[in-house]
């Protein structure tokens, strides 16, 4: 992540787990960070906990809702000046036996993990213009089961959260 000093970074799902760790790392590289998460108290806690590392702010929002995503990107641009880097990280999960997952829980997972990723990427991409011609690169990591607060809450405490 070298060479990013001064860049404006938007991190969806940045108030806990992988997103929170990424926010800290970007701040250590002297980036300016704007993050979001679903829980307002968690967002406030993340922002205050990261403040010692650099310029960070954020809002709560639901990435599965177009109006929230529009507010997210507008707020990020207002705070950062412009978004240079998107860490599109928001996600949710449930741990249930397949036959016991209610359709509304499945719908929520799809809304956040797929629709949310699409909405945020599209909204930020519109401000970056057509992507490839401007040298915009995509680095994608698709981790497996990671010890995060989200996973600890659904695994019955079997994973230790770092």
Protein Blocks (a to p, Z undefined) as FASTA:
>chain_A
ZZigoiacddehilgcjllmmmmmmmmnopacddddfblklmmmmmmmmmmnoccddddd
dfkbmklmmmmmmmmmmmnopafbdcdfbccdddddfklmcfklmmmmmmmmmmmmmmmm
mmmmmmnopfklnopacddddddddddfklmmmnoomaccZZ
